[in-house]
Amino acid sequence: MELLNCGSYERLKAAVHLVVGIGCAVCAGYSVACLTRRRNPHLFVNAVVYAAGTVWESNHVRHHWRAIGRHDEVAHHRRRA
């Protein structure tokens, strides 16, 4: 599948990771908000895990965004040659 190759469909890949990252951020925020009302240990674990997921996904978005820039730059140089 072309989708699995580096440099192809990078905008789509970045969008998918962005959506997942936003979902993680919402879940982390919800868990933190719940911690203010009740002190269940699993809420703290959830907040930490979802916060880590948010960071993880943001790194993937940055990776794909940089790949878009590299791919566009290579295409630009090929057109000029």
Number of C-alpha atoms within 10 A of each C-alpha: 4 8 11 10 9 12 17 15 16 22 14 12 17 23 15 15 20 19 13 16 24 16 15 22 20 16 19 24 16 15 20 17 13 15 16 8 8 9 10 10 9 11 18 16 13 17 23 15 14 22 21 16 20 23 14 14 22 18 16 18 22 14 14 23 17 15 19 19 13 13 15 13 12 11 11 11 9 9 8 6 5
